[in-house]
Amino acid sequence: MPIFAYTAVTAKGRPDAGTVEAATAELAGEALLGRGVTPIEIRAAGRSFSIPSFGTLLTRFSPIRSRDLILFTKQLATMMRAGMPVLRMLTVLEEQTDNPRLRNVIHDISTRVQAGETLHGAFGRHRSVFPPLYVTMVNAGETSGALPAVLNRLIYILEHEERIRADVATACRYPLIVVAMLVMAFFVLLTFVIPKFAALFEQGNVILPLPTRICLALHHFLVSTWPLLLLATGGAIAGLRLVLKTPQGRYARDALVLRLPVFGSLIRRAVMSRFASIFAILQSSGVGILDTMVILRATLGNEAIGREFDRISDLLVEGQGIAGPLRSSRQFPAMVTNMIAIGEESGALDEMLREVAAHYDAEVEYATKGLSDALVPILTVGLAAVVLFFALAVFLPMWDLYKIVK
């Protein structure tokens, strides 16, 4: 996109100068007028080739969190309901946004809209920030002329997914921290503590018990093979990442996750909640059923369930309803398919889907609490077993050494 340097006068009569991106000088002038600045001179400015600063790199790679996107959408919906022009809204949002990367994204969107691109088309240029669901719903709102109402539904989806994600993360945080601490303690004891005690026991001619011999064997194995272990671990991680980039690898991972004893049920309920809430919003927003299947396929976040939508789309093209293909799949519970069937027959599919979403929201909340309650005793027993093992490895020889000295 060309860059134009300008000199201008602000609304308060103060001189102003800078650069603006636009397709033509005329569009650059319109952009300045949209900011409340009257241009005096606009000229083409060449791009300078320089090494980006640390601040520029930090801005380019700074993360855009879901709460930033939710706040941006809320502000956009509020200004649209107030009747502000699109370019003016984008200018205000660019000035008010604290996230530097999102500010650059909004600036690029504003420039593209000035050049005549649609709003959803400009959003679609930044797929890493705006997911396909977001772009599709903005497109539906622009087409129907009810963009503020569609944005309100989109805000509900974004907040709903953020709440589900936070609940699942909260349930997984405690066990992950405990397991990580156990692994760290295991390696520290094997590497530094047990060898020092073993040397003391050998000087006292103490016959080492089985736990101590196991610890020493593990210590010698780690000391002698740690370079190979690091290479093997790095290779395994790199290979796993390459496999997970393939559709078959993602399918195998997601299918395995759904079969896990405790976490699988929680993940399935979270996916069903997301499925029902997004499906309901898309139905009430006027998105076609085939487009809805494509969006659900891309946004559910589980390849094992997402693949079912390919088969469902084929059956929909043949003229079959939604409930029948869903009922033939093992991935969707009977409660979901029965509610959808009732919604199809009564003509209130979006209402039934909202009921399903509310049900699974409560299920996720209940399962999250149950998961925390179930994992606490399991982790406590595991921690006690590890502590007991190392205590026996250290204190049994000390007891034998004490008897010899006595």
C-alpha positions as MATLAB code, in Angstrom:
seq = 'MPIFAYTAVTAKGRPDAGTVEAATAELAGEALLGRGVTPIEIRAAGRSFSIPSFGTLLTRFSPIRSRDLILFTKQLATMMRAGMPVLRMLTVLEEQTDNPRLRNVIHDISTRVQAGETLHGAFGRHRSVFPPLYVTMVNAGETSGALPAVLNRLIYILEHEERIRADVATACRYPLIVVAMLVMAFFVLLTFVIPKFAALFEQGNVILPLPTRICLALHHFLVSTWPLLLLATGGAIAGLRLVLKTPQGRYARDALVLRLPVFGSLIRRAVMSRFASIFAILQSSGVGILDTMVILRATLGNEAIGREFDRISDLLVEGQGIAGPLRSSRQFPAMVTNMIAIGEESGALDEMLREVAAHYDAEVEYATKGLSDALVPILTVGLAAVVLFFALAVFLPMWDLYKIVK';
ca = [
       0.000    0.000    0.000;
       1.513    3.417   -0.977;
       2.512    5.854    1.755;
       1.778    9.596    1.447;
       3.366   12.364    3.477;
       1.091   15.254    4.348;
       0.952   18.644    5.962;
      -2.419   19.650    7.370;
      -4.307   21.763    9.878;
      -6.261   20.275   12.777;
      -9.795   21.291   13.748;
      -8.269   23.644   16.369;
      -6.119   25.399   13.738;
      -2.836   23.760   14.741;
      -0.352   22.551   12.090;
       0.008   18.794   11.672;
       2.298   16.580    9.586;
       2.880   12.870    9.154;
       2.255    9.950    6.840;
      -0.820    7.976    5.861;
      -1.312    4.744    3.908;
      -3.823    4.808    1.066;
      -4.277    3.501   -2.449;
      -4.323    7.013   -3.982;
      -3.685   10.598   -2.901;
      -7.436   11.303   -3.087;
      -8.172    8.448   -0.654;
      -5.393    9.719    1.596;
      -7.110   13.100    1.684;
     -10.437   11.483    2.517;
      -8.776    9.531    5.314;
      -7.359   12.730    6.795;
     -10.722   14.447    6.576;
     -12.266   11.479    8.343;
      -9.846   12.094   11.208;
     -10.935   15.730   11.457;
      -7.752   17.028    9.800;
      -7.768   19.370    6.770;
      -4.927   18.487    4.354;
      -2.831   21.256    2.812;
      -0.321   19.182    0.848;
      -0.202   15.429    0.097;
       2.790   13.890   -1.664;
       4.079   10.371   -2.227;
       6.678    9.221    0.298;
       9.180    6.480   -0.451;
       9.656    3.546    1.856;
      12.929    3.515    3.781;
      14.726    0.241    4.321;
      15.910    0.025    7.903;
      16.329   -2.626   10.537;
      13.168   -2.733   12.645;
      13.605   -1.630   16.227;
      12.904   -3.822   19.215;
       9.693   -1.895   19.856;
       8.542   -2.527   16.271;
       9.235   -6.234   16.580;
       7.453   -6.302   19.944;
       4.429   -4.616   18.388;
       4.414   -7.008   15.444;
       4.482  -10.138   17.574;
       2.544   -8.981   20.650;
      -0.424  -11.282   21.285;
      -4.015  -10.195   20.779;
      -5.944  -11.815   23.599;
      -9.574  -12.799   23.400;
     -10.502  -10.057   25.884;
      -8.980   -7.475   23.501;
     -11.117   -8.812   20.656;
     -14.244   -8.818   22.839;
     -13.651   -5.205   23.904;
     -13.038   -4.161   20.288;
     -16.282   -5.832   19.162;
     -18.284   -4.232   21.981;
     -16.962   -0.769   21.102;
     -17.647   -1.345   17.407;
     -21.226   -2.458   18.100;
     -21.871    0.520   20.402;
     -20.666    3.070   17.842;
     -22.658    1.380   15.072;
     -25.834    1.629   17.128;
     -25.038    5.322   17.605;
     -24.943    5.760   13.803;
     -21.290    6.763   13.407;
     -19.715    6.395    9.944;
     -17.505    3.329    9.512;
     -14.279    5.231    8.846;
     -14.835    7.469   11.846;
     -15.490    4.412   14.031;
     -12.270    2.738   12.906;
     -10.301    5.926   13.542;
     -11.677    6.198   17.075;
     -10.993    2.519   17.744;
      -7.432    2.900   16.475;
      -6.875    5.780   18.874;
      -8.520    4.079   21.857;
      -6.977    0.595   21.540;
      -4.179   -0.146   23.991;
      -2.850   -3.268   22.261;
      -0.215   -2.080   19.740;
      -0.651   -4.989   17.337;
      -4.436   -4.635   17.289;
      -3.973   -0.917   16.682;
      -1.922   -1.691   13.560;
      -4.554   -4.190   12.418;
      -7.332   -1.606   12.825;
      -5.253    0.917   10.870;
      -4.859   -1.558    8.014;
      -8.599   -2.317    8.067;
      -9.376    1.403    7.941;
      -7.042    1.858    4.975;
      -8.628   -1.024    3.077;
     -12.155    0.252    3.766;
     -11.085    3.678    2.470;
      -9.901    1.954   -0.717;
     -13.398    0.532   -1.225;
     -13.095   -2.911    0.364;
     -15.969   -4.268    2.415;
     -15.667   -4.454    6.180;
     -15.780   -8.244    6.308;
     -13.254   -8.422    3.471;
     -10.856   -6.189    5.432;
     -11.360   -8.333    8.519;
     -10.681  -11.431    6.448;
      -7.196  -10.110    5.609;
      -6.240  -10.777    9.250;
      -7.254  -14.399    9.827;
      -4.821  -14.728   12.729;
      -6.843  -12.088   14.627;
     -10.395  -12.564   13.328;
     -11.439  -16.225   13.054;
     -13.658  -17.470   10.180;
     -16.728  -17.276   12.415;
     -16.084  -13.579   13.049;
     -15.640  -12.751    9.357;
     -18.682  -14.773    8.309;
     -20.968  -13.124   10.854;
     -19.791   -9.634    9.868;
     -20.518  -10.587    6.268;
     -24.013  -11.758    7.255;
     -24.601   -8.505    9.128;
     -23.458   -6.369    6.186;
     -25.605   -8.360    3.747;
     -28.753   -8.207    5.890;
     -28.252   -4.603    7.032;
     -28.428   -5.655   10.692;
     -24.744   -5.515   11.568;
     -25.206   -4.102   15.134;
     -27.565   -6.956   16.074;
     -25.189   -9.526   14.544;
     -22.269   -8.010   16.448;
     -24.228   -8.384   19.693;
     -24.680  -12.089   18.953;
     -21.000  -12.326   18.096;
     -20.104  -10.748   21.443;
     -22.166  -13.428   23.169;
     -20.249  -16.176   21.340;
     -16.849  -14.650   22.127;
     -17.701  -14.223   25.812;
     -19.228  -17.689   25.960;
     -16.108  -19.333   24.496;
     -13.839  -17.313   26.776;
     -15.823  -18.497   29.802;
     -15.688  -22.149   28.699;
     -11.965  -21.867   27.972;
     -11.335  -20.327   31.388;
     -13.311  -23.084   33.139;
     -11.347  -25.848   31.390;
      -8.037  -24.092   32.025;
      -8.902  -23.687   35.700;
      -9.679  -27.386   36.001;
      -6.379  -28.370   34.367;
      -4.118  -25.824   36.063;
      -3.768  -27.477   39.469;
      -2.957  -31.002   38.236;
      -0.459  -29.669   35.705;
       1.354  -27.646   38.375;
       1.490  -30.630   40.743;
       2.772  -32.988   38.038;
       5.410  -30.462   36.940;
       6.624  -30.034   40.520;
       6.769  -33.808   40.993;
       8.880  -34.224   37.869;
      11.246  -31.440   38.965;
      11.600  -32.914   42.461;
      12.220  -36.364   40.981;
      15.112  -35.160   38.816;
      16.633  -33.005   41.577;
      16.623  -35.888   44.060;
      18.060  -38.329   41.531;
      20.743  -35.922   40.347;
      21.959  -34.248   43.548;
      20.582  -35.850   46.722;
      20.685  -39.623   46.274;
      24.308  -39.805   44.930;
      25.675  -37.930   47.973;
      23.963  -40.279   50.383;
      25.008  -43.324   48.327;
      28.684  -42.380   48.604;
      28.298  -42.113   52.392;
      26.619  -45.504   52.578;
      29.287  -47.190   50.461;
      32.023  -45.880   52.792;
      30.176  -47.451   55.704;
      29.889  -50.805   53.893;
      26.101  -50.684   54.113;
      24.151  -53.097   51.928;
      21.867  -50.823   49.958;
      18.148  -51.713   49.970;
      16.103  -52.061   46.798;
      14.695  -48.469   46.677;
      18.200  -47.022   46.972;
      19.562  -49.353   44.285;
      16.713  -48.332   41.969;
      17.492  -44.652   42.538;
      21.200  -45.206   41.869;
      20.461  -47.148   38.695;
      18.222  -44.310   37.478;
      20.921  -41.791   38.427;
      23.635  -43.618   36.452;
      21.260  -43.983   33.505;
      20.495  -40.256   33.457;
      24.145  -39.229   33.870;
      25.431  -41.533   31.143;
      22.677  -41.011   28.579;
      21.420  -37.453   29.144;
      22.682  -36.163   25.738;
      20.850  -38.978   23.969;
      17.770  -38.376   26.110;
      17.756  -34.682   25.197;
      18.149  -35.472   21.499;
      15.458  -38.139   21.655;
      13.089  -35.821   23.534;
      13.691  -32.959   21.109;
      13.251  -35.243   18.126;
      10.068  -36.705   19.573;
       8.619  -33.227   20.211;
       9.561  -32.015   16.716;
       8.171  -35.160   15.122;
       4.972  -34.915   17.128;
       4.483  -31.297   16.069;
       4.957  -32.246   12.424;
       2.458  -35.084   12.779;
      -0.087  -32.822   14.505;
       0.104  -30.403   11.588;
      -1.423  -33.066    9.355;
      -5.214  -33.668    9.363;
      -4.741  -37.328   10.246;
      -2.474  -36.444   13.168;
      -4.952  -33.912   14.546;
      -7.752  -36.431   14.137;
      -5.832  -39.105   16.083;
      -4.990  -36.611   18.861;
      -8.541  -35.277   19.225;
     -10.076  -38.749   19.098;
      -7.685  -39.860   21.851;
      -8.528  -36.812   23.966;
     -12.245  -37.628   23.770;
     -11.540  -41.159   25.053;
      -9.655  -40.038   28.163;
     -11.421  -41.206   31.364;
     -11.934  -37.841   33.085;
     -10.780  -35.111   30.722;
     -12.532  -36.619   27.693;
     -15.998  -36.083   29.129;
     -15.179  -32.487   30.047;
     -13.773  -31.709   26.581;
     -16.778  -33.290   24.858;
     -19.212  -31.203   26.912;
     -17.264  -28.037   26.152;
     -17.325  -28.838   22.420;
     -21.082  -29.539   22.529;
     -21.669  -26.232   24.298;
     -19.661  -24.381   21.643;
     -21.436  -26.280   18.845;
     -24.922  -25.446   20.111;
     -24.225  -21.783   20.899;
     -22.529  -21.044   17.549;
     -25.163  -22.999   15.624;
     -27.960  -21.033   17.336;
     -26.357  -17.663   16.614;
     -25.703  -18.504   12.959;
     -29.287  -19.718   12.500;
     -30.765  -16.556   14.001;
     -28.376  -14.406   11.918;
     -29.640  -15.833    8.626;
     -26.514  -17.790    7.656;
     -27.265  -20.688    5.280;
     -27.162  -24.203    6.658;
     -24.305  -25.351    4.396;
     -22.252  -22.286    5.333;
     -23.078  -23.032    8.970;
     -21.637  -26.535    8.627;
     -18.435  -25.122    7.145;
     -18.081  -22.597    9.976;
     -18.766  -25.220   12.648;
     -16.203  -27.498   11.016;
     -13.575  -24.755   11.323;
     -14.424  -23.412   14.771;
     -15.190  -26.394   17.016;
     -11.499  -27.040   17.675;
     -11.814  -30.849   17.547;
     -10.962  -32.662   14.330;
     -12.655  -35.910   15.395;
     -16.021  -34.154   15.741;
     -15.349  -31.682   12.926;
     -14.988  -34.456   10.353;
     -18.576  -35.425   10.962;
     -19.675  -32.138    9.390;
     -18.176  -33.145    6.049;
     -20.498  -36.160    5.946;
     -23.411  -34.107    7.295;
     -22.921  -31.488    4.556;
     -23.089  -34.200    1.880;
     -26.339  -35.505    3.353;
     -27.778  -31.982    3.545;
     -27.062  -31.512   -0.160;
     -29.077  -34.685   -0.773;
     -32.034  -33.100    1.034;
     -31.830  -34.814    4.416;
     -32.397  -32.908    7.650;
     -29.858  -32.182   10.365;
     -31.034  -34.443   13.166;
     -30.852  -37.674   11.152;
     -27.172  -37.371   10.127;
     -26.256  -36.207   13.632;
     -28.061  -39.183   15.164;
     -26.050  -41.596   13.008;
     -22.801  -40.169   14.390;
     -21.254  -41.532   17.572;
     -19.823  -38.123   18.445;
     -23.119  -36.397   19.278;
     -25.080  -37.399   22.425;
     -28.720  -38.424   22.121;
     -29.825  -35.350   24.056;
     -28.334  -33.052   21.370;
     -29.831  -34.918   18.416;
     -33.274  -35.219   20.048;
     -33.433  -31.507   20.848;
     -32.372  -30.630   17.294;
     -35.020  -32.996   15.892;
     -37.697  -31.280   18.006;
     -36.435  -27.880   16.878;
     -36.632  -28.897   13.221;
     -40.181  -30.218   13.576;
     -41.418  -27.188   15.535;
     -39.563  -24.554   13.492;
     -37.750  -23.300   16.599;
     -34.293  -24.765   15.958;
     -32.371  -21.756   17.254;
     -34.369  -21.783   20.502;
     -33.689  -25.492   21.049;
     -30.001  -24.962   20.335;
     -29.863  -22.227   22.948;
     -31.400  -24.662   25.438;
     -28.726  -27.226   24.541;
     -25.996  -24.625   24.985;
     -27.344  -23.590   28.400;
     -27.536  -27.250   29.458;
     -23.950  -27.973   28.482;
     -22.737  -24.732   30.049;
     -24.056  -26.044   33.368;
     -22.572  -29.470   32.606;
     -19.136  -27.955   31.976;
     -19.291  -25.985   35.213;
     -20.348  -29.082   37.153;
     -17.737  -31.297   35.450;
     -15.008  -28.745   36.135;
     -15.776  -28.775   39.851;
     -16.036  -32.572   39.837;
     -12.718  -32.874   38.038;
     -10.972  -30.732   40.623;
     -12.555  -32.704   43.455;
     -11.563  -36.040   41.870;
      -7.985  -35.095   41.036;
      -7.054  -33.779   44.479;
      -7.034  -37.199   46.231;
      -5.394  -38.875   43.211;
      -2.579  -36.334   43.123;
      -2.242  -36.496   46.914;
      -1.777  -40.280   46.774;
       0.732  -39.949   43.923;
       2.694  -37.292   45.793;
       2.700  -39.417   48.948;
       3.954  -42.447   46.966;
       6.860  -40.477   45.474;
       7.802  -39.003   48.848;
       7.616  -42.456   50.487;
       9.816  -44.009   47.799;
      12.586  -41.427   48.217;
      12.258  -41.525   51.996;
      12.824  -45.282   51.971;
      15.725  -44.871   49.565;
      17.457  -42.456   51.964;
      16.443  -43.526   55.471;
      16.638  -47.326   55.193;
      20.412  -47.256   54.562;
      20.803  -44.569   57.243;
      19.094  -46.871   59.705;
      21.455  -49.729   58.740;
      24.446  -47.383   59.045;
      23.274  -46.276   62.488;
      23.085  -49.903   63.629;
      26.609  -50.595   62.350;
      28.023  -47.533   64.118;
      26.180  -48.422   67.322;
];
